């Protein structure tokens, strides 16, 4: 009976392919769909786990094809251990290649999609993950970065952009990110605006806006986010982190920093920035000193975080440590990373050291003592302490408690 059903779908291509396969590919699959006018659904599955999961894979494929009203097609799958959310993403991308449709096929969400992250949460380390490589996403939170960036921009080939959008959307819905902030770097505007509808309803916490040069670009992103969110009742705040990557962006950095309350940080991308200047990027960073300083000052003035660029040599841990300490001394609050082994070095060296913590303790104790005595002036020895210094000291103590460097009952244990 099934082989007599004629498709009511108008096909734009005779064949669609999505995904990756090959000797070094893992946790992924390649799906090819060839629609026809009759013959029913024929599935050719090549997988080492066919005996265990073949029935489930067949069932999922038939469900997706039924959703898109495709009754006749030949499906070829070369599976390298793909999880259901990956198979679903690859199937949907292949379907979108062969038919014109506005429909999207969603697996049930298995994480807390509406988990809110704080405006000023710690963002020492952010790990970039290519948006079309599921194997790198699955357990990335175990490396304990402060943020995971699912990248739709530079790490994704132009012809793979739609595949990556669908895969990243499914990752947001399916994966356990633990306490890690869920970030996505969209494409450069205007294309990046179209990325947002694939992300905003599905639990993204922060959008990175690459190659940002004007405040109006931030407003475009914010307005599109708001428009999408207004369609959903269980919405939460989605933060924005503009990335400054050109001379024009540096010139406009102050207005960019203060564009919207949703902007939580400014980041700088030094590979593109130095290319824009027409100079080489060096380890010392003299060529970008002005730009980085301008970004830090703009961020501080706007009350948001300043995030430094990635360190590209993943084998040079000593160089990375030096770079982090230099970055921190300039006023940066964190930086990006491109390999999990960089995370611990970044986190450890952005954390407050013993000397800073001890100084902060003395300032906070002096502040508490002044409060207890009803004094309006805080003094440490012969020096007066201004409110911003006290605020910074309290932030250092809070951070040390959060990182378990000092006991979380420290405040209660102060003896006045």
C-alpha positions as CSV (number, residue, x, y, z in Angstrom):
1,X,0.0,0.0,0.0
2,X,2.8,2.4,1.0
3,X,4.5,2.2,-2.4
4,X,1.4,3.5,-4.1
5,X,1.4,6.8,-2.2
6,X,2.3,9.8,-4.3
7,X,4.2,12.6,-2.6
8,X,2.4,15.9,-2.3
9,X,5.6,17.8,-1.7
10,X,7.3,19.9,-4.3
11,X,11.0,19.0,-4.4
12,X,13.6,21.6,-5.2
13,X,16.5,19.1,-5.5
14,X,16.7,15.4,-6.4
15,X,19.1,14.6,-3.6
16,X,20.1,16.1,-0.2
17,X,23.1,15.3,2.0
18,X,24.0,16.5,5.4
19,X,26.5,15.5,8.1
20,X,30.0,14.0,8.1
21,X,31.4,10.5,7.8
22,X,34.9,8.9,7.4
23,X,37.6,7.2,9.3
24,X,38.3,10.0,11.9
25,X,34.6,11.1,12.3
26,X,32.9,10.1,15.5
27,X,29.6,10.8,17.2
28,X,28.2,12.0,13.8
29,X,26.6,10.5,10.7
30,X,26.1,11.4,7.0
31,X,22.6,11.3,5.7
32,X,21.6,11.2,2.1
33,X,17.9,11.5,1.0
34,X,16.7,10.8,-2.5
35,X,12.9,11.4,-2.8
36,X,10.9,9.5,-5.4
37,X,7.3,9.4,-6.6
38,X,6.7,5.9,-5.3
39,X,8.3,2.9,-3.6
40,X,7.8,3.9,0.0
41,X,10.7,4.5,2.4
42,X,13.8,2.5,1.9
43,X,16.6,2.9,4.5
44,X,20.1,1.8,4.0
45,X,21.8,2.0,7.4
46,X,25.5,1.4,7.8
47,X,26.4,1.4,11.5
48,X,28.5,-0.6,13.9
49,X,25.5,-0.4,16.4
50,X,22.9,-1.4,13.9
51,X,22.1,-4.6,15.8
52,X,21.5,-2.6,19.0
53,X,19.9,0.6,17.7
54,X,18.8,-0.1,14.1
55,X,15.1,-0.3,15.0
56,X,15.2,2.9,16.9
57,X,17.1,4.7,14.1
58,X,14.6,3.4,11.5
59,X,11.7,4.6,13.6
60,X,13.2,8.0,14.1
61,X,13.8,8.4,10.3
62,X,10.2,7.4,9.5
63,X,8.8,9.8,12.0
64,X,10.8,12.7,10.6
65,X,9.8,11.9,7.0
66,X,6.2,11.6,8.1
67,X,6.4,15.0,9.7
68,X,7.6,16.5,6.4
69,X,5.0,14.5,4.4
70,X,7.6,12.6,2.4
71,X,6.1,9.1,1.8
72,X,8.7,7.9,-0.8
73,X,12.4,8.2,-0.5
74,X,15.7,6.3,-0.3
75,X,17.7,7.2,2.8
76,X,21.3,6.3,3.1
77,X,23.0,6.7,6.5
78,X,26.7,6.2,7.3
79,X,26.7,6.3,11.1
80,X,29.8,6.8,13.3
81,X,28.1,6.6,16.7
82,X,25.7,9.6,16.3
83,X,23.2,10.2,19.1
84,X,19.5,10.7,18.3
85,X,19.7,14.5,18.5
86,X,22.5,14.4,15.9
87,X,20.7,12.0,13.6
88,X,17.6,14.2,13.8
89,X,19.6,17.3,12.9
90,X,21.3,15.6,9.9
91,X,18.0,14.2,8.7
92,X,16.3,17.6,9.0
93,X,19.1,19.4,7.2
94,X,19.0,16.9,4.3
95,X,15.2,17.3,4.1
96,X,15.6,21.1,3.9
97,X,18.0,20.6,1.0
98,X,15.3,18.8,-1.1
99,X,12.1,20.6,-0.2
100,X,10.9,24.2,0.6
101,X,9.5,24.2,4.1
102,X,9.1,26.4,7.1
103,X,8.6,23.4,9.4
104,X,11.1,22.3,12.0
105,X,11.3,18.9,13.7
106,X,12.1,19.1,17.4
107,X,13.2,16.4,19.7
108,X,11.9,16.9,23.3
109,X,14.1,19.2,25.3
110,X,16.0,17.3,28.0
111,X,17.6,20.3,29.7
112,X,16.4,23.3,31.6
113,X,15.8,25.6,28.6
114,X,14.9,28.6,30.7
115,X,17.9,28.6,33.0
116,X,18.9,32.2,33.6
117,X,22.5,33.3,33.9
118,X,23.5,36.4,35.9
119,X,24.5,39.7,34.3
120,X,27.8,39.7,36.1
121,X,28.6,36.0,36.5
122,X,32.2,34.9,36.2
123,X,33.3,34.6,32.6
124,X,37.1,33.8,33.0
125,X,37.1,31.2,30.3
126,X,34.9,30.6,27.2
127,X,35.6,27.5,25.0
128,X,34.9,27.8,21.3
129,X,33.4,24.7,19.7
130,X,32.8,24.4,15.9
131,X,29.0,24.4,15.4
132,X,29.0,21.5,12.9
133,X,31.1,19.1,15.0
134,X,28.9,17.2,17.5
135,X,31.7,15.1,18.9
136,X,33.3,18.2,20.5
137,X,30.0,19.3,22.1
138,X,28.8,16.2,23.9
139,X,30.9,16.3,27.0
140,X,32.6,19.7,26.7
141,X,31.1,21.0,30.0
142,X,33.2,18.4,31.9
143,X,36.2,20.6,31.2
144,X,34.6,23.3,33.4
145,X,34.8,26.4,31.3
146,X,32.7,29.3,32.4
147,X,31.1,29.4,29.0
148,X,30.7,27.1,26.0
149,X,30.6,28.9,22.6
150,X,28.8,26.9,19.9
151,X,30.2,28.7,16.8
152,X,28.2,29.4,13.7
153,X,30.7,31.8,12.2
154,X,34.3,31.3,11.2
155,X,34.5,27.5,12.1
156,X,31.7,26.6,9.8
157,X,32.1,26.4,6.0
158,X,29.6,28.6,4.0
159,X,27.8,25.6,2.5
160,X,27.3,24.0,5.9
161,X,25.7,27.0,7.7
162,X,22.1,25.6,7.7
163,X,23.4,22.2,8.9
164,X,25.2,23.9,11.8
165,X,22.1,26.0,12.7
166,X,20.0,22.9,13.1
167,X,22.7,20.9,14.9
168,X,23.4,23.8,17.4
169,X,19.6,24.2,18.0
170,X,19.4,20.4,18.8
171,X,22.5,20.6,21.0
172,X,20.9,23.4,23.0
173,X,17.8,21.3,23.6
174,X,19.5,17.9,24.2
175,X,22.8,18.4,26.0
176,X,23.6,18.8,29.6
177,X,25.7,21.9,30.0
178,X,25.9,21.6,33.7
179,X,26.5,25.1,35.2
180,X,28.3,26.3,32.1
181,X,26.8,29.3,30.3
182,X,25.4,28.4,26.9
183,X,26.8,30.8,24.3
184,X,26.5,30.9,20.5
185,X,28.5,33.0,18.2
186,X,26.2,34.0,15.3
187,X,27.3,35.0,11.8
188,X,28.3,38.5,10.9
189,X,25.2,40.7,10.3
190,X,23.0,40.7,8.4
191,X,23.1,36.9,8.1
192,X,23.4,36.5,11.8
193,X,19.9,37.9,12.3
194,X,18.5,34.8,10.6
195,X,20.5,32.6,13.0
196,X,18.6,33.9,16.0
197,X,15.3,32.2,15.3
198,X,17.1,28.8,15.5
199,X,18.6,29.7,18.9
200,X,16.5,32.0,21.1
201,X,13.6,29.7,21.8
202,X,15.9,26.8,22.8
203,X,17.8,27.9,25.8
204,X,20.8,30.0,24.7
205,X,22.0,32.3,27.4
206,X,24.3,34.6,25.5
207,X,24.8,35.7,21.9
208,X,28.2,36.7,20.7
209,X,28.0,39.3,17.9
210,X,31.1,39.1,15.7
211,X,32.7,42.0,13.8
212,X,30.6,44.5,15.6
213,X,31.3,48.0,14.5
214,X,28.3,50.2,15.5
215,X,25.7,50.4,18.3
216,X,23.0,50.1,15.7
217,X,24.1,46.5,15.0
218,X,23.7,45.7,18.7
219,X,20.2,47.2,18.6
220,X,19.3,45.1,15.5
221,X,20.2,41.9,17.4
222,X,18.4,43.0,20.6
223,X,15.2,43.9,18.6
224,X,15.3,40.6,16.8
225,X,15.8,38.7,20.1
226,X,12.8,40.6,21.6
227,X,10.6,39.9,18.6
228,X,11.3,36.2,18.8
229,X,11.0,36.0,22.6
230,X,7.6,37.7,22.5
231,X,6.2,34.5,20.9
232,X,7.1,32.4,23.9
233,X,5.8,32.6,27.5
234,X,8.7,30.9,29.2
235,X,11.4,33.4,28.1
236,X,14.4,34.5,30.0
237,X,17.0,37.2,29.4
238,X,19.4,36.5,26.6
239,X,22.7,38.5,27.0
240,X,24.8,40.0,24.2
241,X,28.5,40.1,23.9
242,X,29.7,42.3,20.9
243,X,33.1,41.3,19.6
244,X,35.3,44.2,18.4
245,X,37.4,43.1,15.4
246,X,38.2,46.2,13.4
247,X,39.5,49.8,13.6
248,X,35.9,51.1,13.1
249,X,34.7,48.9,16.0
250,X,37.4,50.4,18.3
251,X,36.5,53.9,17.3
252,X,32.8,53.2,18.3
253,X,33.5,51.0,21.3
254,X,32.1,53.4,23.9
255,X,28.7,53.7,22.2
256,X,28.6,49.9,21.6
257,X,29.3,49.2,25.3
258,X,26.4,51.3,26.5
259,X,23.8,50.4,23.8
260,X,21.6,48.1,25.8
261,X,21.2,46.7,29.3
262,X,21.5,43.2,27.6
263,X,25.1,43.9,26.8
264,X,27.1,42.1,29.6
265,X,30.6,42.2,28.1
266,X,32.8,43.4,25.3
267,X,35.2,41.0,23.6
268,X,38.1,41.7,21.3
269,X,39.1,39.5,18.4
270,X,42.8,40.2,17.6
271,X,43.2,38.0,14.6
272,X,40.7,40.0,12.5
273,X,41.7,43.3,14.2
274,X,45.4,43.0,13.3
275,X,44.4,41.9,9.8
276,X,42.2,45.0,9.5
277,X,45.2,47.1,10.5
278,X,47.4,45.2,8.1
279,X,49.9,44.2,10.7
280,X,51.1,40.9,12.3
281,X,49.8,39.8,15.7
282,X,52.7,39.5,18.1
283,X,53.1,37.8,21.5
284,X,53.8,41.1,23.2
285,X,50.7,42.7,21.7
286,X,52.1,46.2,21.2
287,X,50.1,46.5,17.9
288,X,46.8,46.1,19.8
289,X,47.6,47.8,23.1
290,X,45.6,50.9,22.3
291,X,42.6,48.9,21.1
292,X,42.6,46.6,24.1
293,X,43.0,49.5,26.5
294,X,40.1,51.4,24.8
295,X,37.9,48.3,25.1
296,X,38.7,47.8,28.8
297,X,38.0,51.4,29.6
298,X,34.7,51.4,27.6
299,X,33.6,48.3,29.4
300,X,34.5,49.7,32.9
301,X,32.6,52.9,32.1
302,X,29.6,51.0,31.1
303,X,29.7,48.6,34.1
304,X,30.3,45.5,32.0
305,X,33.0,42.9,31.6
306,X,36.0,43.1,29.3
307,X,37.0,39.8,27.6
308,X,40.4,39.3,25.8
309,X,41.1,37.4,22.6
310,X,42.1,33.8,22.3
311,X,45.7,32.6,22.6
312,X,46.2,30.6,19.5
313,X,49.2,28.3,20.4
314,X,47.5,25.4,22.2
315,X,50.8,23.7,23.0
316,X,52.5,26.7,24.8
317,X,51.1,26.7,28.3
318,X,53.8,29.0,29.6
319,X,53.1,31.5,26.9
320,X,49.4,31.3,27.7
321,X,50.0,31.9,31.4
322,X,52.1,35.0,30.6
323,X,49.4,36.2,28.3
324,X,46.7,35.7,30.9
325,X,48.6,37.6,33.5
326,X,49.3,40.4,31.1
327,X,45.6,40.5,30.1
328,X,44.5,40.5,33.7
329,X,46.9,43.4,34.6
330,X,45.3,45.4,31.8
331,X,41.9,45.0,33.4
332,X,40.4,42.1,31.4
333,X,37.9,39.8,33.2
334,X,38.5,36.7,31.0
335,X,39.4,35.4,27.6
336,X,38.5,32.9,25.0
337,X,40.1,29.6,24.4
338,X,40.2,27.1,21.6
339,X,41.3,23.9,23.4
340,X,40.1,22.3,26.6
341,X,43.7,22.2,28.0
342,X,43.8,26.0,28.1
343,X,40.8,26.3,30.5
344,X,42.6,25.4,33.7
345,X,45.5,27.8,33.0
346,X,43.0,30.6,32.2
347,X,40.8,30.0,35.3
348,X,43.7,29.7,37.7
349,X,45.4,32.9,36.6
350,X,42.3,35.0,36.4
351,X,41.4,34.0,39.9
352,X,42.6,36.2,42.8
353,X,46.0,35.2,44.3
354,X,46.8,35.0,48.0
355,X,48.2,38.5,48.2
356,X,45.1,40.0,46.7
357,X,42.8,38.0,48.9
358,X,44.6,39.0,52.1
359,X,44.5,42.6,51.2
360,X,40.8,42.3,50.4
361,X,40.2,40.7,53.7
362,X,41.9,43.6,55.6
363,X,39.8,46.2,53.6
364,X,36.5,44.3,54.2
365,X,37.3,43.9,57.9
366,X,38.1,47.6,58.2
367,X,34.8,48.4,56.4
368,X,32.9,46.1,58.8
369,X,34.6,47.7,61.8
370,X,33.7,51.2,60.6
371,X,30.1,50.1,60.1
372,X,29.9,48.6,63.6
373,X,31.1,51.9,65.1
374,X,28.8,54.0,63.0
375,X,31.7,55.7,61.2
376,X,31.2,57.3,57.8
377,X,34.9,57.0,56.9
378,X,36.7,53.7,56.3
379,X,40.5,53.7,57.2
380,X,43.1,51.0,56.9
381,X,46.1,52.1,58.9
382,X,46.8,55.7,57.9
383,X,45.0,55.4,54.6
384,X,41.4,56.3,53.8
385,X,39.5,53.8,51.7
386,X,37.1,55.0,49.1
387,X,33.8,53.1,48.4
388,X,35.0,51.8,45.0
389,X,38.0,50.1,46.7
390,X,35.7,48.5,49.3
391,X,33.4,47.3,46.6
392,X,36.3,45.8,44.7
393,X,37.6,44.1,47.8
394,X,34.2,42.6,48.6
395,X,34.0,41.3,45.0
396,X,37.4,39.7,45.4
397,X,36.2,38.0,48.6
398,X,33.0,36.8,47.0
399,X,35.0,35.4,44.0
400,X,37.4,33.6,46.3
401,X,34.5,32.0,48.2
402,X,32.8,31.0,44.9
403,X,36.1,29.4,43.8
404,X,36.4,27.7,47.2
405,X,39.8,29.4,47.8
406,X,38.5,30.6,51.2
407,X,35.7,29.3,53.4
408,X,32.2,30.2,52.4
409,X,31.4,31.2,56.0
410,X,34.2,33.8,56.0
411,X,32.0,36.8,56.5
412,X,30.3,35.1,59.5
413,X,33.6,34.3,61.0
414,X,34.9,37.9,61.1
415,X,35.5,38.9,64.7
416,X,35.0,42.6,65.3
